[in-house]
Amino acid sequence: MKHKDYKLLFMSVLNKKTWQIEFTRSTLITSSIILGLCFIISLSLLVLSIPIVREYLQINAINRKISTQKETIDNLSESLNDIGLMQSYIENIIGLESEDKLDNANIRFMVTSNLPSIKPNNGIISKEFDLESNHFGIDIVNEENSPILSTANGVVIYSDFSVNYGYSIIIDHENGYYSHYYHNEENFVKRNERIEKNTVIAQLGKYWNVIGASSTF
C-alpha cells in the first residue's frame, strides 16, 4: 500500500515567497501522537506541581510574618531599654529608696485626661529631647516667673529642691506616664497632691527649665 504524501504550504505576505513541508501520513500520525503525549505530560506535571507551589507560597507567607514579628520584638526591646534608662534617671532625681522603686508590674488603664497633651509653657524650645545624650526632656526659655502648667491630671510624687536641678516637680499621671519639671523658680504643689491638667504648678526659673514626659510601662 502506497503512503500518501501531505504538504504544508507557507506564503509570505511581505515578499510573496512560498515554501512547503512534505510529510507522509504515518509521519503526521506519529507527530500528532508525540505532541499529544507531550501535552498530557505537561498538563500532568502542572497539576502535580500545584500543591508544591501552594506550600511554597505558604512558607513565604510564614517567613514574612516571622520577619515582621522579629522586627516588632526588636523595636519593643529597644523601647524597653530606653524606658529603663529613663526610669533609672527619674528614680535617681527623686532619690527613692530601694523599697520604694517604681513598680513596672503595676500596669494601669489609659485615661485620656491623664495623658500628657498640652504644652507646659509657651516659651522657646532651646534644646530638644535626645536619648543619645541622655537628655530626657526639652529645655524651654521664657520670661522669668512665667507659669508652668501640668500637662495632664496626676499625682505629685516629687516636689523639692536639689543642688543640681533646683526646684523640681515630678508628676505620676497614673497611666504609665510621668512628667517632670526642673530648674523652677518656685513650686506651688506638694508631694502626694492630686492635680488636674492645666494647673499652674510652678514658675519658670531664671535660666532655663527642663520639661519632659516619659513612658514607664
PASEMAR-901007 format. One record per residue: x, y, z of N, C-alpha, C in turn. Coordinates in steps of 0.2 Angstrom, whole numbers, padded with zeros to 4 digits, always signed. Layout:
N
XYZXYZXYZ...
//
This chain:
217
+0004-0006+0000+0000+0000+0000+0004+0006+0000+0003+0011-0004+0007+0017-0005+0005+0022+0000+0010+0025+0003+0008+0030+0008+0007+0037+0004+0002+0040+0006+0000+0047+0003+0005+0052+0006+0007+0057+0002+0011+0062+0004+0006+0068+0006+0008+0072+0011+0005+0078+0013+0010+0084+0012+0007+0090+0011+0011+0096+0010+0008+0101+0014+0012+0105+0017+0010+0111+0021+0013+0117+0017+0009+0121+0014+0012+0127+0010+0012+0133+0014+0017+0137+0014+0018+0143+0018+0019+0149+0013+0016+0154+0014+0017+0160+0009+0018+0166+0013+0023+0170+0012+0024+0176+0015+0020+0182+0012+0017+0186+0016+0013+0192+0014+0018+0197+0012+0024+0198+0015+0028+0203+0013+0032+0203+0007+0035+0197+0005+0039+0197-0001+0036+0191-0006+0030+0189-0004+0026+0184-0009+0030+0178-0010+0035+0176-0006+0039+0170-0006+0035+0164-0003+0036+0158-0006+0032+0152-0003+0037+0147-0002+0035+0143+0003+0039+0137+0004+0034+0131+0007+0037+0125+0007+0032+0120+0009+0036+0114+0012+0032+0111+0016+0035+0105+0020+0030+0099+0018+0034+0093+0016+0031+0087+0014+0032+0082+0019+0026+0078+0020+0027+0073+0025+0022+0068+0023+0023+0061+0025+0018+0056+0024+0013+0055+0029+0008+0051+0028+0003+0050+0033+0005+0048+0039+0010+0043+0039+0012+0040+0045+0016+0045+0049+0020+0049+0046+0023+0054+0049+0019+0059+0053+0013+0061+0050+0008+0065+0053+0005+0062+0059+0003+0056+0058+0000+0052+0064+0005+0052+0070+0012+0050+0068+0017+0049+0073+0018+0056+0077+0018+0061+0073+0019+0068+0076+0014+0070+0080+0008+0069+0078+0002+0070+0082+0002+0067+0089+0004+0060+0088+0004+0056+0095+0009+0059+0099+0015+0061+0097+0020+0064+0101+0018+0070+0104+0015+0075+0100+0013+0081+0103+0007+0080+0108+0003+0075+0107-0002+0074+0112+0001+0071+0118+0006+0067+0118+0009+0064+0124+0012+0070+0128+0016+0074+0124+0019+0080+0127+0014+0084+0131+0009+0086+0127+0003+0090+0131+0001+0087+0137+0000+0080+0137-0003+0076+0143+0002+0076+0148+0008+0075+0147+0014+0075+0152+0014+0082+0155+0014+0087+0151+0015+0094+0153+0009+0096+0158+0003+0094+0156-0003+0095+0160-0002+0091+0166+0000+0085+0166+0001+0081+0172+0006+0084+0177+0011+0087+0174+0016+0090+0179+0014+0096+0182+0010+0100+0178+0007+0106+0180+0002+0105+0186-0002+0100+0185-0007+0098+0191-0003+0095+0197+0002+0091+0196+0006+0089+0202+0010+0094+0205+0011+0099+0202+0016+0105+0205+0011+0110+0209+0005+0109+0208+0000+0114+0212+0001+0114+0219+0001+0108+0222+0002+0108+0230+0009+0110+0232+0014+0109+0228+0021+0111+0229+0021+0119+0229+0018+0122+0224+0018+0129+0223+0014+0132+0229+0008+0129+0231+0004+0131+0237+0008+0131+0243+0012+0126+0244+0016+0125+0250+0022+0130+0250+0025+0132+0244+0030+0137+0244+0027+0144+0246+0021+0145+0243+0018+0152+0245+0017+0152+0252+0014+0147+0255+0013+0147+0262+0019+0148+0267+0025+0145+0264+0031+0145+0268+0033+0153+0268+0033+0156+0262+0035+0163+0261+0031+0167+0265+0024+0166+0266+0020+0170+0270+0022+0169+0277+0023+0163+0279+0026+0162+0286+0032+0166+0288+0037+0165+0283+0043+0169+0284+0042+0176+0284+0038+0179+0280+0036+0186+0281+0033+0188+0287+0029+0184+0290+0026+0185+0297+0031+0185+0302+0036+0180+0302+0041+0179+0307+0046+0185+0306+0047+0188+0300+0051+0193+0300+0048+0200+0303+0042+0200+0302+0038+0206+0305+0038+0206+0312+0037+0200+0315+0036+0199+0322+0043+0200+0325+0049+0198+0322+0055+0199+0324+0057+0206+0325+0055+0210+0319+0056+0217+0319+0052+0221+0325+0046+0218+0326+0042+0221+0332+0045+0220+0338+0048+0214+0339+0051+0212+0346+0058+0216+0347+0061+0217+0341+0067+0221+0342+0066+0228+0344+0061+0231+0340+0059+0238+0342+0056+0238+0349+0052+0233+0352+0050+0233+0358+0056+0233+0363+0061+0228+0362+0067+0228+0366+0070+0234+0367+0071+0238+0361+0074+0244+0361+0071+0249+0365+0064+0249+0365+0060+0254+0368+0060+0252+0376+0060+0246+0378+0061+0244+0385+0067+0246+0388+0073+0246+0384+0079+0248+0386+0079+0256+0387+0076+0260+0383+0075+0267+0384+0071+0269+0390+0066+0265+0391+0061+0266+0396+0065+0265+0403+0069+0259+0403+0073+0258+0409+0078+0263+0411+0081+0266+0406+0086+0271+0407+0082+0277+0409+0076+0279+0407+0073+0285+0409+0070+0284+0416+0068+0278+0418+0066+0276+0424+0071+0277+0429+0077+0274+0428+0083+0275+0432+0085+0282+0433+0084+0286+0428+0085+0293+0428+0081+0297+0433+0074+0295+0433+0069+0298+0437+0070+0296+0444+0071+0290+0445+0072+0287+0452+0079+0291+0455+0084+0292+0451+0090+0295+0454+0088+0302+0456+0084+0306+0452+0082+0313+0453+0078+0313+0460+0073+0308+0460+0069+0308+0466+0072+0306+0472+0077+0302+0471+0081+0299+0477+0077+0294+0481+0073+0289+0477+0069+0284+0480+0074+0279+0483+0072+0276+0489+0075+0270+0492+0073+0264+0488+0077+0259+0489+0076+0253+0485+0069+0250+0486+0066+0250+0492+0060+0248+0493+0054+0252+0490+0056+0258+0488+0051+0262+0485+0052+0263+0478+0055+0258+0475+0056+0259+0467+0050+0259+0464+0049+0262+0458+0043+0262+0454+0042+0255+0451+0036+0253+0452+0034+0246+0450+0032+0245+0443+0036+0242+0439+0034+0241+0432+0028+0236+0431+0027+0232+0436+0021+0227+0435+0014+0230+0436+0015+0236+0439+0008+0240+0441+0006+0243+0434+0003+0240+0430+0001+0242+0423-0007+0245+0424-0008+0251+0423-0015+0254+0423-0018+0255+0417-0024+0256+0417-0028+0258+0411-0027+0265+0409-0026+0266+0402-0025+0273+0400-0031+0277+0401-0030+0283+0404-0036+0288+0405-0034+0294+0400-0039+0296+0396-0037+0301+0392-0035+0308+0395-0039+0309+0401-0037+0316+0404-0030+0315+0408-0028+0309+0408-0021+0308+0412-0016+0308+0407-0017+0308+0400-0012+0308+0395-0009+0315+0394-0002+0316+0395+0001+0322+0394-0001+0325+0387-0004+0331+0386-0007+0333+0380-0006+0340+0378-0004+0344+0383-0004+0351+0382+0004+0354+0384+0005+0360+0381+0012+0362+0382+0012+0365+0389+0017+0364+0393+0018+0366+0400+0020+0374+0400+0022+0376+0395+0024+0383+0394+0025+0385+0387+0023+0391+0385+0024+0394+0378+0030+0397+0376+0036+0395+0380+0042+0398+0379+0045+0395+0372+0051+0397+0371+0055+0395+0365+0059+0388+0367+0059+0383+0363+0062+0377+0365+0070+0378+0363+0074+0378+0368+0081+0379+0366+0085+0372+0365+0082+0367+0367+0085+0360+0366+0080+0355+0366+0081+0350+0361+0076+0345+0360+0077+0339+0364+0072+0334+0365+0073+0328+0368+0078+0324+0364+0083+0321+0367+0089+0317+0364+0091+0312+0368+0089+0305+0367+0091+0299+0370+0099+0298+0370+0102+0300+0365+0109+0299+0364+0113+0302+0369+0111+0308+0371+0115+0312+0376+0111+0312+0382+0107+0307+0383+0103+0307+0390+0099+0313+0392+0097+0316+0387+0093+0322+0388+0085+0320+0387+0082+0318+0393+0075+0316+0393+0070+0321+0393+0070+0326+0390+0065+0331+0390+0067+0337+0385+0064+0343+0386+0065+0348+0382+0067+0354+0387+0072+0359+0384+0074+0365+0388+0069+0370+0385+0066+0374+0389+0062+0379+0387+0064+0386+0390+0065+0391+0386+0067+0398+0388+0061+0402+0387+0059+0406+0393+0054+0411+0393+0055+0416+0398+0051+0421+0398+0051+0426+0403+0051+0423+0410+0056+0425+0415+0056+0423+0421+0050+0423+0425+0048+0418+0429+0042+0418+0433+0036+0417+0429+0037+0415+0423+0030+0414+0419+0028+0407+0421+0021+0406+0421+0018+0400+0424+0020+0393+0420+0021+0388+0424+0022+0381+0422+0016+0377+0423+0013+0374+0418+0006+0371+0419+0007+0363+0419+0003+0360+0422+0003+0352+0422+0001+0350+0415+0004+0345+0412+0002+0343+0406-0004+0338+0406-0006+0336+0412-0012+0331+0412-0013+0330+0419-0019+0327+0421-0021+0325+0428-0016+0320+0430-0015+0321+0437-0010+0316+0440-0009+0318+0447-0004+0314+0450-0002+0315+0457+0005+0317+0458+0007+0322+0462+0014+0324+0463+0017+0319+0467+0023+0316+0464+0027+0311+0468+0033+0314+0470+0035+0320+0468+0041+0324+0470+0040+0331+0469+0042+0335+0474+0042+0342+0474+0046+0345+0479+0052+0346+0477+0058+0348+0482+0063+0352+0478+0068+0354+0482+0074+0357+0479+0080+0353+0479+0084+0353+0474+0091+0349+0474+0096+0354+0471+0102+0352+0473+0108+0357+0471+0109+0357+0463+0108+0351+0460+0109+0350+0453+0103+0353+0449+0097+0352+0451+0091+0353+0447+0087+0359+0450+0089+0362+0455+0084+0367+0458+0078+0365+0460+0073+0369+0460+0066+0367+0462+0063+0362+0457+0061+0356+0458+0059+0351+0453+0052+0348+0455+0049+0346+0450+0042+0343+0451+0042+0337+0447+0040+0331+0449+0038+0325+0445+0031+0323+0447+0027+0322+0441+0020+0320+0442+0019+0313+0439+0015+0309+0443+0013+0302+0440+0006+0303+0437+0006+0302+0431-0001+0303+0428-0005+0296+0428-0003+0291+0432-0007+0285+0433-0009+0282+0427-0006+0282+0422-0007+0278+0416-0001+0276+0413+0005+0276+0416+0011+0274+0414+0016+0279+0412+0013+0285+0413+0017+0291+0411+0019+0296+0417+0025+0298+0416+0027+0303+0421+0030+0309+0418+0028+0315+0420+0031+0322+0418+0035+0325+0423+0041+0328+0421+0045+0331+0426+0047+0338+0424+0048+0342+0429+0049+0349+0428+0055+0351+0432+0060+0354+0429+0066+0355+0433+0068+0363+0432+0072+0365+0437+0075+0372+0437+0069+0377+0438+0064+0376+0442+0059+0380+0443+0061+0386+0448+0058+0392+0447+0059+0397+0452+0056+0396+0458+0050+0393+0458+0046+0391+0464+0041+0386+0462+0040+0381+0467+0035+0376+0466+0029+0378+0470+0023+0376+0467+0016+0378+0470+0013+0372+0472+0015+0366+0471+0012+0360+0473+0016+0356+0478+0013+0351+0482+0017+0347+0486+0016+0340+0484+0021+0336+0487+0021+0329+0486+0014+0326+0488+0012+0321+0484+0005+0317+0486-0001+0321+0484+0000+0327+0482-0006+0332+0480-0008+0330+0473-0015+0329+0472-0018+0327+0466-0020+0333+0462-0018+0334+0456-0019+0340+0452-0022+0338+0446-0025+0343+0442-0028+0342+0436-0024+0346+0430-0026+0344+0424-0022+0346+0419-0023+0354+0418-0018+0357+0416-0018+0365+0415-0018+0368+0422-0016+0365+0427-0015+0368+0434-0008+0371+0434-0008+0377+0437-0001+0381+0437+0003+0377+0443+0008+0374+0442+0012+0370+0447+0018+0374+0449+0021+0378+0445+0027+0381+0447+0028+0388+0443+0034+0391+0444+0036+0397+0440+0042+0395+0436+0043+0398+0430+0049+0397+0426+0055+0400+0430+0061+0396+0430+0067+0399+0433+0070+0404+0429+0076+0407+0432+0079+0412+0429+0083+0410+0422+0086+0404+0422+0090+0402+0417+0086+0398+0412+0084+0392+0414+0080+0388+0409+0076+0383+0413+0072+0379+0409+0068+0374+0413+0068+0368+0408+0069+0362+0412+0068+0356+0408+0062+0353+0409+0058+0351+0404+0051+0348+0405+0051+0342+0400+0049+0337+0403+0048+0331+0399+0043+0326+0401+0041+0321+0397+0036+0316+0399+0039+0310+0397+0039+0305+0401+0042+0298+0400+0037+0293+0401+0037+0288+0396+0033+0282+0397+0037+0277+0402+0033+0274+0406+0036+0269+0411+0032+0262+0411+0028+0261+0406+0025+0254+0406+0028+0250+0400
//
